[in-house]
């Protein structure tokens, strides 16, 4: 778990574990049991239970950050959202110590050049993350290390440059923003109809439409005998577990749009 912190209250600090919450109140007692079994260091208790990360969480986070940073950047180039020459220069900054220039200039296509640089960049960042981990192992094991591994690596500036370009050219591109806008509408509509249906059923006011909706819910999400919090959380879990395609398809069905 990247963020071994409960959902409430929200008290952000400079510690990486406080960036986001890691578990809901419904799972609080379960998480505390797991944390104790794993020997995690308790940082705060009472109404703001927080533990240190398990050391392996730093490696999982680094792997996640490396892949998404480099692969998204490569996708942006392949989609034409980032100019090839401009982008290749940024990737080369990550691999200057390991690139075989003779091999690189023998590659004739953009995809081959990108694939080569991507593989080298990921390899370099993996090695660098491992080095930072080992250099700070004692602090990590004691629960005192408070930043991500890549935030302390020698490629921090190059990584931040790539992320900045990706945000401006990819994540804020018209196509991506339009999909995100549509996503908000799809999720809001699905949450609205299912939460209303399960609450109306709980209160004995379910319409035929509500009952039809509830019949599509898997049994484990039909939590009619629990609190409002648990009912809402159950529906959120159901919607969150859908793939993009499944959510869009269901949204069309409840809106009566011909498929």
N, C-alpha and C positions, 0 to 999 in steps of 0.2 A: 504494500500500500504506500503510494507516494505521500499521502497526507493523512497520517494517523491522528486526526483531530475531529472532534464531534462537530455537528452542523451548527449548533448554537452554544454560546453566543459567538458572534463573529468579531474576533479581535485580531486583526492582521498585524503581524510583526515582520521584521526583516528575516526571520527564520523561514527557510524554504517550506517547512511543514505547514505553515500557516497560510500558504498561498491560496489553498482551497480546503474545503472540508472533505473528510474521507468516509464518513459514515453518518447515517441518519440517526435520530434519537431512538427509532424503533430497534436498531441493531446495537445500541450502546452497550448493553450488558454483555452481549455476545462478543463484541470487539474487545472489551476489557478482559474477558476470559482468555481470548486468543493472545492478546498482548502479553498477559502474564505468562502464559505457556511458552511464548517465544522469548521471554526474558527481555522485552523492550523496556527501556528506561522511561519512567514516568516523569514528565516535565511539569505538567500542571494537573491539578485534581479538583474535586468539588464540582462546581457547575460548568467547568471548562476543561474537561478531561482531555489531555494531550500526551502522547507518548513520542519518544524518539523513533526515527525510522529504523526498520531492520536494515542492516548493511547492504543486503542484496537489492533493496529498493533503489539505492543510488545507481546501481548498475543497470537495472531495468529502465530507470528514467533516462539514463544516458543513451541506451540502445534506442529507445523511443524517439528521443530528441534528434539523434544522429540520422536515423532513417527518414523521419518526416522532413527534417530540414533539407537534406540533400535530394531526396526523391521528389518532393514538391517542387524544388527549384528546377530539377531536370524536367519534370512534367511541364513547367511553365515555359521552358525553352522549346520543347517538342510541340507545344500548342501554339507557339508563335507569340506568346505574351511577353517574352523577354528576348531581346536580340541576342543571337548566338555569340557573336564576337565579344560583346559586352559581358555576357554570362560566363563564357569560357575563361575569361580573365580572372573572374572571382573564384572559379573552381581551381584554377591553376595556383592561386595563392595558397590553397590548402595542401597542395601536393608538390610544391617546389623541391622538397627534400627527397622525394621518392619517384618522381616522374622520369620515365625513359623517353627523352625527347626524340630520339631516332625512331622508336616504335610509334610514338604519338603522331609524327609527321607522315608516317606510312599509312595511317588510317585515312580513308578517302571520303567517308560519309559523316554527316553530323551526328547520326545516332551512334556510330562506332566511337567517335571522339568523346561524346558525352558518356557513353558506357564505360570507357576506359578511365576517364577522370572521376566519374562517380564511384567506381570500384576503389580507386586509389584514395579518394577523399574519405570514404566510409572506413577503409582500413586504417588510415592515419588517425582518424578521430577515435576509433575503437582503441587503438594502442595508447593514445593520449589519455583517454578516459581511464584506462586500466592503470596507467602511470600515476595519475592524480589520486586514484583510489588507494593505491599502495602507499603513496607518499603521505596520505592522511588517514591511514588505516587505524591508528591508535585513537585519533579524535573521533572517527566514525564509529568505532566499537563502543566508545564511551558516550555516544549520543550527543556529542558536542559540535559536530560538523554541521553547518547551517546553510550551505549553498549547494547547488547542483555541481556535479563534477565538471561539466563543460564550462561553467562560469569561472573556473579557476585554471583552465587549460591554456596553452600557449596560442591556440587558434581562436580565442574568444572574440577578438576584433573581426576576424574573417567570417566567423559564424554570424555575428551580429549584422555584418554587411549583407550577407545572403538573406537573413531573415527580414531585414528592412526592405530589400528589393522584392522579396516574395510577398510581403504584405501589400506594398504599393502596386505591384504589377499583376499578382495572381489573386490573392484573397479579396482585393478591392476592385477586381476587374468587373465589368458590367455583367458578364455572364454569371460569375460566381455570386455577385450581390443579388441578382434577380432570383437565382435559385434559393438563396438564403431567405429572401423575402417570402417566396412561395412556401418554404419550409416552416416559417413562423405561422403562416396561415393554416397550413395542414395540421400542425401540432396543436394549435389553439382550438381548432374546430373539433379534433378528435378528443382532446381532453374535456372540452365543454360538454359534448353530448354524452360521453361515457360517465363522467363524474355526476352529471345531472341524473342520468339513468339509475346509477347505483344508489344515489342519495334519495331519489324519489321512491325507489323500491324499499329502502330501509324505513322510510317514513310512511309506507303504505299508500303512496300516491303515484305509483308507476302507471304510465300510459301504455297502450299497446306498443307504441314505438319504443318506449323504454325497455319493455320486456323483450322485444325483438333484438335490440342492441345487446342486452345482457345474455341472450342465448348464444351470441357469437363469442362471448368471453370464455376462455378456458376456465375450468372449475376452480383452479387455485387462486384466481383473481376475484372471485365472487364473494368477497368478505363482507357479508351483510350483518354479521353479528358483532362487529367491533366498532371502535371509535371512528369519528369523522376523519381524524388524522390517518388512521390505518386504511380507511376506504380510499381516500385520495391518494395515499402512497401506493396502494395496490394498483390503481388505474395508471398512475405515472410509471410504475414498473412495467405494466403491460405495453403501454405506448412506447416506452424507451427501448423495449426489447425488439421492436419491429425494425426491419430493414427499411431503407428509403423507399424501395419499390413497393413493399407491403403497405406502408403507411399511405403512400399516394393512391394505391389501388383501393384501400378501404375508404379513404377520404372521398374518392369519386363515387363509391357505392352509397355512402350515407348522404351524399349530396344529390343522388339520383342522376348522376351524369352517366350517359351511355358509354360503355366500355368496348 
